[in-house]
Amino acid sequence: SEVLQLVASCAAPQLAEKRDSVSLVIELPPEPLWVMVDVCMVRQVVLNLLANAMRLTQSGIVRLRCGERECADSKVEVVIEVADTGPGLLPERCAQLTQRYGLSVEDVGLGLHVVGRLLDCLGSELRATSPFTPGVAKSPGDGPGVALWFELTLDRAEPEAIKSAVRAQSAALPKQL
């Protein structure tokens, strides 16, 4: 939750440009979830997804949602979703999201290819749904939108174990650059 809130705050300047027309809704678990994950990769993926959603949504909502499901062996499945009320995507284009230039540059271009590569490193993949129906949207805010999400199966961790690992990494860094 803390990482996702930080990412949302990083996206705030882009949202401020559309403050009267686009709202960011954040839905996170009520309790902190302590897991072992490459935070930099997750942050970059979510930031790219939020940036695309905000850029393509002229009015309406961009939603960042996170949920979790228990797994066996002290693992947890984390699902992170970014959804919007933008123009939506045709079903055949949903399948091309992470291909290099799978979508034209004016849509999302290379950014989602990078997202796909990062998620591959995390053992996941980007999924998309869009209830696109040609001719239905009456204005940009009436778009069918798109939901992009990924699932990560992660090891649970104790807060103290994470804090001690961070301290150990910090101690190993050079004292001067």
VENHUVEN-V620499 format. One record per backbone hydrogen bond with DSSP energy under -0.5 kcal/mol. NH is the residue of the N-H (numbers start at 0). CO is the residue of the C=O. If there is no record, write none. Layout:
BEGIN
((NH/CO) (NH/CO))
END
This chain:
BEGIN
((4/0) (5/1) (6/2) (7/3) (8/4) (9/5) (10/6) (11/8) (13/10) (14/10) (15/11) (16/12) (17/14) (18/15) (20/17) (21/17) (22/59) (24/22) (24/61) (26/24) (26/63) (27/25) (33/31) (34/32) (35/154) (36/34) (38/36) (41/37) (42/38) (43/39) (44/40) (45/41) (46/42) (47/43) (48/44) (49/45) (50/46) (51/47) (52/48) (53/49) (54/50) (55/51) (56/52) (57/55) (59/20) (61/22) (62/82) (63/24) (64/62) (64/80) (65/26) (66/78) (68/76) (70/74) (74/71) (75/153) (76/68) (77/75) (77/151) (78/66) (79/77) (79/149) (80/64) (81/147) (82/62) (83/145) (84/60) (86/55) (88/144) (92/89) (93/89) (94/90) (95/92) (96/93) (98/95) (101/98) (106/103) (107/103) (108/103) (110/107) (112/109) (113/109) (114/110) (115/111) (116/112) (117/113) (118/114) (119/115) (120/116) (121/117) (122/119) (123/118) (126/148) (128/146) (131/88) (131/129) (135/132) (141/138) (142/84) (142/139) (144/85) (145/83) (146/128) (147/81) (148/126) (149/79) (151/77) (153/75) (153/151) (154/35) (155/73) (156/33) (160/157) (161/157) (162/158) (163/159) (164/160) (165/161) (166/162) (167/163) (168/164) (169/165) (170/166) (171/167) (172/168) (172/169))
END
